[in-house]
Amino acid sequence: MRQTNYHLYDFMDFDPLRQGDEALWKAWKPTQIEERDGDIVVTIPYQRQLRQDDMAPDTEAPQESYALIIRAYAPGILRVFTTMAGDVMTESDEMLTMQVEREPLHLEGTAILDGNGRQRAFIDLKPPTLDPWSDLLPPPQPAPAILFYPDGDERKAIALSDDHFSPPRYDALPLGYVTTGVQQRERATISLKCEANECFAGTGERFRKMDLSGQTFLLRNQDGQGVNNRRCYKNIPFYLSSRMYGAFFHTSYCCKLSLADHSTRSVQFLCDHATIDMFLIGGQEPEEILRSYRRLTGFPTMPPLWSFGIWMSRMTYFSADEVEDICRRLREEHYPCDVIHLDTGWFRKDWLCEWRFNPERFPDPAAFIRRLGEQGFKVSLWQLPYVAEGAEQLAEAKSHRYIAPLRSQQASEGSNFSALDYAGTIDFTSPEATRWYQQRLLKPLLDMGVRCIKTDFGENIHLDADYQGMSAEELNNLYALLYQKAAFEVTKETTGEGIIWARAAWAGCQRYPLHWGGDSASTWEGMAGSLRGGLHLGLSGFAFWSHDVPGFHSVPDFMNSPLDEQVYVRWTQMGVFTSHLRYHGTCKREPWHYPAIAPIIRRWWRLRYTLIPYIIEQSRQACESGLPLIQALVMRHPSDRQCWHIDDEYYFGKEFLVCPVMSSDGRRDIYLPEGLWVDFFTGERLHGGRWLYDVQTPLERMPVFVRPGAMIRIYPHDVDSTDEMDFSKTVWWKISRIYKGYPL
């Protein structure tokens, strides 16, 4: 859209030619405030605006009034709810787990207090101060002035924003909605004031700089097609502010979120459905805020031990013989590995997902899986949530309505993979379809020994289909959660271990680990974009995150350009210090195909297995807190302004500060936060609170730092898989005064 001078068009998505019948309704000053069953209910009138560029009230249209409900929860959460669509505020749905307690609120004048006497909100009804001298412009329209204190900290009020240059020229609305047709309420907006130096992070797996201020995002899941663009596999309607609050918008509809972009004075949220359900989460540090967010939407589940080992894959292995040859060589050459993933080539026709092994290339899959298991390998399988034309399950799926029937046979969004015409999307809003997917499609595979299902795709559904439980528009973002929940639950029920390998996500998906970063290019830019996405995802409630090492696709030829060996090494080094480590992509990924760097790779794989006791320990803590495994520096140093702009360093658990090298010359700048640091590989001691510029690191190493006195639990013996680990033999590494570095 071309930029205009009018908020209606630039943010509210009005047609600049005004050829439709859209009308904007703006919130005015409250007319009533009352207590109701522990909630505060504020009656807010809305005034229709004239259908013109400059905003002005249509005084011939009667006002409409809607209730704004303010509800409090412990610890430190306020909920702000209003609907023009007749929705009911719920505390139980697929997104919410609500591991919080209600805190009754009461009124003292226009101050809203909890039972401990803390002020949690304030409604300002005073008229603005004026010194009249001109009638050149009309007076400002009335507006609700409400301040929120989620955790009772009155030093950081979160206020509704009535942001305008002049009364007719608005940049943000405190509350508003849009009608079309005969008073059909279509979408709603809310805006909050922000400060000039305020920074933002989160919003999902965002492939952007750490500070997201000055950007607007469409929160609508779609195939990201890489990790260096606006598109996003994992949109999460949650952001973290440097003012130490978080905002979670409880919806699955397509949304727009402007973080000090359309106006540097405002955060603006626009929902394609005329309901606003916003949770404001207070806290003194990011971990506290994210823990409360997880109380609302769910805590991650601990993945099994073997998942923290190395996963080997490519797109794709084509036969049992090929896989067994690779596994044999991994063991013979002592490359430790726990998982073999079979991607798109295990069906009778490549990419034609039928949840059946090709009987010619995999003649006895149960025996094949058993043989691999005897060598310590777990098997993971690719599939997707669409039934293709030509699939043997298509007739059954259609006749029982396990796939949502299409309203048209014209091209639709489907999976965004153009090589196949997908006939329909499995309807996970239907309990019958969900059971069919679990029991008929996945369980036979799990019964024969498969340990993990790759729940690929799911970012898009057929929008021209009729789903049983909700509209396609409401389902599109939520679909990933329903899909992954179904696969996770049947996997846990059948194997005893809860795990999937997923690409899409929405709020709540963190309960069903784990998620990986999508189809990155095997380039330095792909590596940097992947890490940015993982850091923002960790600031959006997710504990576990992985990525395709060393990038998924080649450049410039997507399938056939050879790998850059330096990228392979540097991405491996970063992968060792992330929660899960999988090799995958469009050409050979096994290290022996790159003999010049294979010895380096083997040493780094050994280090990975040495660190698994530490990784397990940190993972358990992450499942009970607000911490991810890889932590942006702002998690630990929210008051350090530098850290809100650093997206190429991170903490790995409690002890490690990791600085991946992402250039062919081996150079990078390093920021050491305040305090004393020890180079993990050399033992050199350095003072922090400063930048180290143009640091050169040989290909064999990566800059990794620990604090003096750190205690790191390790496994001191070489193993070929986690099956060989005896955790009674773990020992502690102490970063003592005599520590001379890890001998890589």
C-alpha positions in Angstrom: 0.0 0.0 0.0 1.2 3.5 -0.8 1.8 5.6 2.3 -0.7 8.3 3.0 -1.3 11.0 5.6 -4.1 9.0 7.2 -4.2 6.4 9.9 -7.3 4.9 8.4 -5.4 3.7 5.4 -1.9 3.1 6.6 -2.8 1.0 9.7 -6.5 0.3 9.7 -6.4 -1.2 6.2 -9.2 0.9 4.8 -9.5 1.2 1.0 -8.0 4.6 0.1 -10.6 5.0 -2.6 -13.4 4.4 -0.1 -15.2 2.3 -2.6 -16.6 0.0 0.1 -18.9 0.7 3.0 -16.3 0.6 5.8 -16.9 2.8 8.8 -14.6 3.5 11.8 -15.9 3.8 15.3 -13.6 5.5 17.9 -13.7 5.0 21.6 -14.8 8.0 23.7 -14.6 8.8 27.4 -16.1 6.1 29.7 -19.7 6.7 30.9 -19.8 4.1 33.8 -17.4 2.2 36.0 -18.5 -0.6 38.3 -17.3 -3.7 40.2 -18.8 -7.0 39.0 -17.7 -10.3 40.6 -14.2 -9.2 41.2 -13.8 -7.6 37.8 -14.0 -3.9 36.9 -16.4 -3.2 34.1 -16.0 0.0 32.2 -18.7 1.1 29.8 -17.1 2.8 26.8 -19.2 4.6 24.1 -17.9 4.6 20.5 -18.7 7.3 18.0 -18.9 6.6 14.3 -16.5 8.7 12.2 -17.4 10.4 8.9 -16.3 8.5 5.8 -13.6 10.9 4.8 -9.8 11.2 5.0 -9.7 13.5 8.1 -11.3 11.9 11.1 -14.4 13.7 12.5 -17.3 12.4 14.5 -20.5 11.6 12.6 -22.9 13.2 15.0 -25.9 11.9 13.2 -25.0 8.4 14.1 -26.0 7.3 17.6 -23.2 6.0 19.8 -22.7 2.4 20.5 -21.4 1.3 24.0 -19.4 -1.8 24.9 -18.0 -3.1 28.1 -14.3 -3.2 28.8 -13.5 -5.8 31.4 -10.4 -5.5 33.6 -9.5 -8.7 35.4 -6.4 -9.4 37.6 -4.4 -12.6 38.1 -1.5 -13.5 40.3 1.3 -13.1 39.7 1.3 -9.6 38.1 -1.2 -10.0 35.2 -4.0 -7.8 34.0 -6.5 -8.9 31.4 -8.2 -6.3 29.3 -11.2 -7.7 27.3 -13.8 -6.1 25.1 -15.9 -7.5 22.2 -18.1 -6.0 19.6 -18.7 -9.5 18.1 -20.6 -11.0 21.0 -17.7 -13.2 22.2 -17.5 -14.5 25.8 -14.3 -14.1 27.8 -13.1 -17.7 28.4 -10.4 -19.1 30.6 -10.2 -22.4 28.8 -9.3 -23.0 25.2 -6.5 -24.6 23.1 -4.2 -21.6 23.7 -4.8 -21.1 27.5 -3.7 -23.3 30.4 -4.3 -20.6 33.0 -2.0 -21.7 35.7 -2.8 -18.5 37.5 -5.2 -17.4 40.2 -7.8 -14.6 40.0 -7.3 -11.6 42.1 -10.5 -9.7 42.9 -10.4 -6.0 42.1 -12.3 -3.1 43.7 -12.8 0.5 43.1 -11.7 3.5 45.2 -13.0 6.4 43.2 -11.5 5.7 39.8 -8.5 3.8 41.1 -8.6 0.1 40.7 -7.0 -1.8 43.6 -6.4 -5.5 44.4 -6.9 -7.2 47.8 -3.4 -6.1 48.9 -4.2 -2.5 48.3 -1.9 -2.2 45.3 -3.2 0.0 42.5 -3.5 -2.1 39.3 -5.2 0.5 37.1 -6.5 4.0 37.1 -9.2 5.6 35.0 -8.6 9.3 34.5 -11.9 11.2 33.9 -10.5 14.7 34.3 -11.0 17.0 31.3 -7.8 18.1 29.5 -6.3 21.4 30.5 -7.0 24.1 27.8 -6.0 27.7 27.3 -8.3 28.7 24.4 -7.1 31.2 21.8 -7.9 29.7 18.4 -10.8 27.8 16.7 -8.7 27.1 13.6 -9.0 23.3 14.3 -11.8 21.4 16.0 -11.3 20.3 19.6 -10.0 16.7 20.2 -12.6 14.0 20.4 -13.1 12.6 23.9 -11.0 9.5 24.6 -10.6 6.9 27.4 -7.6 7.6 29.5 -6.7 4.3 31.4 -3.4 3.4 33.0 -2.6 -0.2 33.8 -0.1 -1.5 36.4 -0.1 -5.2 35.9 2.2 -6.0 38.8 1.3 -3.0 40.9 4.5 -1.1 40.0 3.3 2.4 39.5 6.6 3.5 38.1 5.8 1.9 34.7 2.3 2.7 33.8 1.0 1.2 30.6 -1.5 3.7 29.1 -4.0 3.6 26.3 -2.8 5.9 23.5 -4.9 8.5 21.8 -2.1 9.5 19.5 -2.6 12.3 17.0 -0.9 15.2 15.2 -4.1 17.3 15.2 -7.6 16.2 16.1 -8.4 15.2 12.5 -5.1 13.5 11.9 -4.7 10.4 14.1 -1.7 8.1 14.3 -3.2 5.6 16.8 -6.6 5.0 18.5 -7.0 3.9 22.2 -9.8 1.6 21.1 -11.8 1.3 18.0 -13.5 -1.0 15.6 -14.6 -1.2 12.0 -18.0 -2.0 10.6 -18.9 -3.1 7.1 -22.2 -3.7 5.4 -25.2 -3.5 7.7 -23.3 -2.8 10.9 -21.2 -6.0 10.6 -18.3 -5.6 13.1 -15.3 -6.8 11.3 -12.0 -5.8 13.1 -10.9 -4.0 16.3 -7.8 -2.1 17.5 -6.1 -1.1 20.7 -3.1 1.1 21.2 -0.7 1.6 24.1 1.7 4.5 24.7 5.4 3.8 24.3 8.5 5.8 25.2 11.0 7.3 22.8 13.8 4.8 23.7 11.6 1.8 24.3 12.8 -1.5 22.7 10.8 -4.6 21.8 11.5 -8.3 21.2 9.6 -11.5 20.7 6.6 -11.9 18.4 7.7 -15.4 17.4 10.5 -16.6 15.3 11.3 -13.2 13.9 14.2 -13.0 11.4 15.0 -9.5 12.4 17.3 -7.4 14.5 17.0 -7.8 18.3 15.2 -4.5 18.8 11.9 -4.7 16.8 10.9 -1.1 17.4 10.1 0.8 14.2 8.6 -2.3 12.6 5.1 -3.6 11.8 4.3 -7.3 11.6 1.5 -9.3 10.1 0.8 -12.0 12.6 -0.3 -14.6 10.1 1.5 -17.9 9.7 2.7 -18.7 6.3 5.6 -20.7 4.7 8.6 -18.5 5.6 10.5 -19.6 2.4 13.7 -19.0 4.2 14.9 -17.1 7.2 15.8 -13.7 5.8 12.4 -12.1 4.9 9.2 -10.8 6.4 7.4 -14.1 6.2 7.3 -16.1 9.4 6.6 -19.8 10.2 6.0 -19.1 13.8 4.1 -15.9 14.7 3.4 -15.5 18.4 1.0 -12.6 19.5 3.3 -11.7 22.3 6.0 -9.0 22.7 8.4 -8.1 25.5 9.1 -4.5 26.2 12.4 -3.0 27.6 10.1 -1.2 30.1 9.7 -4.7 31.7 6.2 -5.7 30.7 4.9 -8.2 28.2 1.7 -8.2 26.2 -0.1 -11.3 25.0 -3.0 -10.9 22.6 -5.2 -13.9 23.0 -6.6 -14.6 19.5 -5.9 -16.8 16.6 -7.2 -14.4 13.9 -4.8 -12.7 11.6 -3.4 -9.6 13.3 -1.2 -6.6 12.7 1.2 -5.4 15.3 3.0 -2.1 15.0 5.9 -1.6 17.5 6.5 2.2 17.5 6.4 2.1 13.7 3.2 3.9 12.4 3.8 6.2 15.3 6.9 6.2 17.5 4.6 7.1 20.4 2.5 4.0 20.2 2.3 0.2 20.1 -0.8 -0.6 17.9 -2.6 -3.9 17.6 -5.3 -4.6 14.9 -7.2 -7.9 14.9 -9.2 -9.2 12.0 -12.0 -10.1 14.4 -13.8 -7.4 16.5 -12.6 -8.7 19.9 -9.7 -7.5 21.9 -8.4 -9.9 24.6 -5.1 -8.6 25.9 -3.0 -9.8 28.8 -0.5 -7.3 30.3 2.2 -9.1 32.2 4.4 -7.2 34.7 7.7 -8.2 36.2 11.1 -6.9 37.2 13.1 -9.1 34.7 12.4 -10.9 31.4 12.5 -14.4 32.9 9.7 -13.4 35.4 7.5 -12.0 32.6 8.1 -15.1 30.4 7.3 -17.4 33.3 4.0 -15.7 33.7 3.3 -15.9 30.0 3.9 -19.7 30.2 1.5 -19.8 33.2 -1.1 -18.5 30.8 -0.3 -20.6 27.7 1.7 -23.6 29.1 5.1 -24.8 30.1 7.3 -26.8 27.7 7.5 -30.6 28.2 11.0 -32.2 28.7 12.1 -34.0 25.6 13.8 -37.4 25.9 17.5 -37.8 26.5 18.3 -39.2 23.1 16.8 -36.1 21.4 19.8 -34.0 22.7 22.2 -36.1 20.7 23.0 -35.5 17.0 20.3 -36.0 14.3 21.5 -37.0 10.8 19.4 -36.4 7.8 19.2 -35.0 4.3 16.5 -34.4 1.7 16.4 -37.3 1.3 17.4 -40.9 2.0 15.8 -43.3 -0.5 16.2 -46.8 0.8 16.9 -49.0 3.8 20.2 -50.0 2.3 21.3 -46.4 2.0 20.4 -45.5 5.5 22.1 -48.6 7.0 25.3 -47.9 5.1 25.3 -44.4 6.6 24.6 -45.7 10.1 27.3 -48.3 9.7 29.9 -45.7 8.8 28.8 -43.3 11.6 29.6 -46.1 14.1 32.7 -47.4 12.4 34.3 -44.0 12.3 32.9 -43.0 15.8 30.9 -40.1 14.8 28.4 -40.0 17.8 24.8 -39.9 16.6 21.4 -40.7 18.1 18.8 -40.1 15.4 18.4 -40.9 11.7 15.7 -38.9 10.0 13.9 -40.1 6.9 12.6 -37.1 5.0 10.5 -37.1 1.8 11.7 -40.3 0.2 10.3 -43.2 2.3 7.0 -43.4 0.4 6.2 -45.3 -2.8 6.5 -41.9 -4.6 8.7 -39.2 -3.3 6.7 -36.4 -1.6 3.5 -38.3 -1.9 2.7 -38.6 1.8 0.7 -41.8 2.5 2.2 -42.7 5.9 3.4 -46.0 4.3 6.9 -47.3 3.6 7.8 -48.0 0.0 7.7 -51.8 -0.1 10.5 -52.1 -2.6 13.0 -49.7 -1.0 12.0 -50.5 2.6 10.8 -54.2 2.3 10.7 -54.9 6.0 10.5 -51.5 7.8 9.9 -53.0 11.3 13.1 -55.1 11.0 14.9 -52.1 9.5 14.0 -49.9 12.5 14.8 -52.7 14.9 18.3 -53.2 13.4 19.0 -49.4 13.7 17.7 -49.5 17.3 20.2 -52.2 18.2 23.0 -49.8 17.1 21.6 -46.9 19.2 19.8 -45.1 16.4 16.2 -43.7 16.8 14.2 -43.2 13.6 12.3 -40.0 12.8 9.9 -39.7 9.9 8.7 -36.8 7.7 5.1 -36.2 6.9 2.6 -33.4 6.5 -1.0 -32.6 7.4 -2.5 -32.6 3.9 -3.8 -35.5 1.9 -2.6 -35.4 -1.6 -4.3 -36.2 -4.9 -3.4 -39.8 -5.6 -2.9 -40.8 -1.9 -4.4 -44.1 -1.0 -6.2 -42.5 2.0 -7.9 -39.8 -0.1 -11.3 -41.6 -0.6 -11.6 -42.5 3.0 -10.6 -39.0 4.1 -13.2 -37.4 1.9 -16.0 -39.8 2.7 -15.6 -39.4 6.4 -14.8 -35.7 6.2 -11.4 -36.2 7.8 -10.2 -33.5 5.4 -12.2 -30.3 5.2 -14.3 -30.2 2.0 -13.3 -27.5 -0.4 -15.9 -24.9 -1.6 -14.1 -24.6 -4.9 -11.7 -26.7 -6.9 -9.7 -23.6 -7.9 -6.2 -23.1 -6.6 -6.0 -22.5 -2.9 -3.2 -22.0 -0.4 -2.7 -25.6 0.7 0.9 -26.4 1.7 2.6 -23.8 -0.5 4.5 -26.7 -2.1 3.8 -26.5 -5.8 4.9 -30.0 -6.9 1.7 -31.7 -5.7 -1.9 -30.7 -5.8 -3.0 -31.3 -2.2 -6.6 -32.3 -2.1 -7.4 -31.2 1.4 -6.2 -30.3 4.9 -6.8 -32.8 7.8 -9.4 -31.2 10.0 -8.0 -31.2 13.5 -11.0 -29.3 14.7 -12.9 -32.6 14.3 -12.3 -35.2 17.1 -13.0 -38.0 14.6 -10.4 -36.7 12.1 -7.9 -36.2 14.9 -8.3 -39.8 16.0 -8.1 -41.1 12.5 -4.8 -39.2 12.0 -3.5 -40.5 15.3 -4.6 -44.1 15.2 -4.7 -44.9 11.5 -1.8 -42.9 10.1 0.7 -42.4 12.9 0.2 -45.2 15.5 1.2 -48.0 13.1 4.5 -46.3 12.4 5.1 -45.7 16.1 4.1 -49.3 16.9 6.9 -50.5 14.6 9.5 -48.4 16.5 9.5 -44.9 15.0 10.3 -42.5 17.8 9.5 -39.1 16.3 7.2 -37.6 13.7 8.3 -34.5 11.8 5.2 -32.4 11.8 6.2 -30.4 8.8 4.2 -27.5 7.2 1.0 -26.5 9.0 1.6 -22.8 8.5 -1.2 -22.7 5.9 -4.5 -24.4 5.5 -7.0 -24.4 2.7 -8.9 -21.2 3.3 -11.6 -22.2 0.8 -12.6 -25.2 2.9 -15.3 -25.7 5.6 -13.9 -26.9 8.9 -16.1 -28.5 11.5 -15.0 -26.5 14.6 -14.3 -23.0 13.4 -13.9 -20.8 10.4 -10.8 -21.1 8.2 -9.8 -17.5 9.2 -9.8 -18.4 12.9 -8.1 -21.7 12.3 -5.2 -20.8 10.1 -2.9 -19.6 12.9 -4.2 -22.1 15.5 -3.8 -25.0 13.1 -0.2 -25.6 14.1 -1.2 -26.1 17.7 -3.9 -28.6 17.0 -1.8 -30.5 14.5 1.3 -30.7 16.8 -0.8 -31.6 19.8 -2.3 -34.5 18.0 1.1 -35.9 16.9 2.7 -35.2 20.3 0.0 -36.9 22.3 -0.1 -40.1 20.2 3.7 -40.3 20.2 3.8 -40.0 24.0 1.0 -42.5 24.4 2.6 -45.0 22.2 6.3 -44.6 22.9 6.2 -43.1 26.4 8.1 -40.1 25.2 6.7 -36.8 24.1 8.5 -35.3 21.2 7.8 -34.0 17.7 9.9 -32.0 15.1 7.8 -29.0 14.1 8.1 -26.0 11.8 5.0 -23.8 12.4 3.8 -22.4 15.7 1.3 -20.2 17.5 0.8 -19.3 21.1 0.8 -22.6 23.2 2.9 -24.6 20.8 5.8 -24.4 23.3 4.0 -27.2 25.2 4.9 -29.6 22.4 8.6 -29.5 21.7 10.4 -29.3 19.6 10.5 -26.7 16.8 13.1 -26.0 14.2 13.9 -22.9 12.2 12.7 -23.7 8.7 14.3 -23.7 5.3 17.4 -21.5 5.8 19.9 -20.9 3.0 23.3 -22.6 3.5 25.0 -19.2 3.7 26.3 -16.8 6.3 23.1 -14.8 5.9 21.1 -17.9 6.5 23.0 -18.7 9.6 22.6 -15.2 11.0 18.8 -15.2 10.2 18.4 -18.6 11.8 20.0 -17.4 15.0 17.9 -14.2 15.1 14.7 -16.3 14.7 15.8 -18.6 17.5 16.6 -15.8 19.9 13.2 -14.1 19.3 11.4 -17.4 19.7 13.1 -17.9 23.1 11.7 -14.5 24.0 8.2 -15.7 23.0 7.8 -18.5 25.5 9.7 -21.4 23.7 12.4 -23.3 25.6 13.7 -25.6 22.8 14.7 -24.6 19.3 16.8 -26.2 16.5 17.8 -25.5 13.0 19.1 -27.2 9.9 22.9 -27.5 10.0 24.5 -26.1 7.8 21.5 -24.5 6.3 18.7 -26.3 4.4 19.2 -25.3 0.8 22.1 -24.5 -1.5 22.7 -21.2 -3.3 22.4 -20.3 -6.1 21.1 -23.7 -7.2 18.6 -24.7 -4.6 19.3 -28.4 -4.8 22.7 -28.8 -6.4 25.2 -26.1 -5.4 27.9 -27.5 -3.2 28.3 -26.5 0.4 30.7 -24.0 1.7 32.9 -26.0 4.1 33.5 -23.0 6.4 29.8 -22.5 6.7 29.5 -26.2 7.6 32.1 -25.8 10.4 30.8 -22.6 11.8 27.2 -23.7 11.8 28.2 -26.9 13.5 29.9 -24.9 16.2 26.8 -22.8 16.8 24.7 -26.0 16.7 26.6 -27.7 19.5 25.5 -24.8 21.7 21.8 -24.9 20.9 19.2 -27.2 22.4 19.0 -29.7 19.6 21.4 -30.4 16.7 20.2 -31.8 13.4 22.0 -32.0 10.0 19.6 -31.7 7.1 19.4 -30.2 3.7 19.3 -30.6 -0.1 22.7 -32.3 -0.6 25.1 -34.5 1.3 25.3 -33.6 5.0 27.4 -36.5 6.4 30.8 -35.1 7.5 33.0 -37.7 5.6 32.0 -36.1 2.3 34.1 -33.1 3.4 37.4 -34.7 4.4 39.2 -31.4 4.9 37.0 -30.5 7.7 35.7 -33.9 8.9 38.3 -34.1 11.8 37.1 -30.7 13.1 33.4 -31.8 12.9 34.2 -35.0 14.8 35.8 -33.1 17.7 32.9 -30.7 18.0 30.4 -33.7 18.0 32.4 -35.1 20.9 32.1 -31.9 22.7 28.4 -32.0 22.2 28.1 -35.3 23.9 30.4 -34.2 26.7 28.0 -31.4 27.4 24.8 -33.4 27.4 24.5 -33.7 31.2 24.8 -29.9 31.4 22.2 -29.6 28.6 19.8 -31.9 30.4 20.2 -30.0 33.6 19.5 -26.7 31.9 16.6 -28.1 30.0 14.8 -29.3 33.1 15.2 -25.8 34.6 13.8 -24.3 31.4 10.7 -26.5 31.6 9.9 -25.0 35.0 10.8 -21.4 34.5 10.6 -18.7 31.8 14.0 -19.5 30.4 14.8 -20.8 27.0 18.0 -22.9 26.3 19.4 -20.2 24.1 18.9 -16.8 25.7 19.3 -13.4 24.1 21.5 -11.2 26.1 18.5 -9.1 27.1 17.3 -12.0 29.2 20.2 -11.5 31.6 21.0 -7.8 31.1 17.7 -6.0 30.4 19.0 -2.7 31.8 22.1 -2.8 29.5 21.1 -0.8 26.5 23.8 -2.5 24.3 22.1 -5.9 24.8 18.8 -4.7 23.2 20.8 -4.4 19.9 22.8 -7.7 20.0 21.5 -10.6 18.0 24.6 -12.6 17.2 25.5 -13.6 20.7 23.6 -15.6 23.3 23.7 -17.5 26.6 23.5 -21.2 26.3 21.9 -22.2 29.6 23.2 -20.5 32.7 27.0 -20.8 32.1 28.0 -20.3 28.5 28.2 -17.0 26.5 28.4 -18.0 22.9 29.6 -15.8 20.0 29.3 -17.6 16.7 31.6 -16.7 13.8 29.5 -15.8 10.7 32.1 -14.7 8.2 34.7 -16.4 5.9 37.5 -14.3 7.4 36.9 -15.7 10.9 36.5 -12.2 12.4 33.8 -10.7 14.6 33.2 -8.1 17.3 32.4 -9.5 20.7 30.5 -7.7 23.5 31.3 -9.0 27.0 28.7 -8.0 29.6 29.9 -6.5 32.8 32.1 -8.8 35.1 35.0 -11.2 34.7 35.0 -13.8 31.9 37.1 -16.8 31.0 37.7 -18.0 27.4 36.3 -21.5 27.5 38.9 -22.8 25.0 42.0 -21.0 26.0 41.5 -20.1 29.7 42.3 -16.4 29.1 40.6 -14.1 31.6 39.0 -10.9 30.4 37.1 -8.0 31.9 33.6 -7.3 30.6 31.5 -4.3 30.2 33.2 -3.6 26.9 33.5 -4.5 23.2 36.3 -6.6 21.8 36.7 -5.5 18.2 37.8 -7.4 15.1 38.5 -10.6 17.1 40.0 -13.3 14.8 39.2 -17.0 15.6 40.7 -20.0 13.8 38.3 -22.3 12.1 38.8 -25.0 14.7 37.4 -22.8 17.5 34.5 -20.4 18.3 34.5 -17.7 20.9 32.8 -19.1 24.0 33.1 -17.7 27.5 32.2 -18.8 31.0 32.3 -17.1 34.4 35.1 -17.8 36.9 33.8 -20.4 39.4 31.2 -21.9 37.1 30.4 -25.5 37.7 29.5 -27.5 34.5 28.3 -31.1 34.7 29.8 -33.2 31.9 30.2 -36.7 30.6 33.9 -37.5 30.5 33.9 -40.6 28.3 33.5 -40.9 24.5 30.3 -42.6 23.4 28.6 -43.3 20.1 25.1 -42.5 21.3 23.3 -41.5 24.5 22.4 -45.2 25.0 25.9 -45.7 26.2 25.8 -43.0 28.8 25.8 -44.0 32.5 24.9 -40.8 34.3 26.4 -42.0 37.5 29.8 -41.4 35.8 29.2 -37.7 35.2 31.7 -35.3 36.7 31.9 -31.5 37.4 34.1 -29.1 35.5 35.0 -26.2 37.7 36.2 -23.0 36.0 38.9 -22.5 38.7 41.9 -20.3 38.9 44.0 -23.0 37.3 41.6 -23.6 34.4 43.6 -23.6 31.2 40.8 -24.1 28.7 39.0 -27.0 27.0 41.4 -29.0 24.7 39.3 -29.2 21.6 
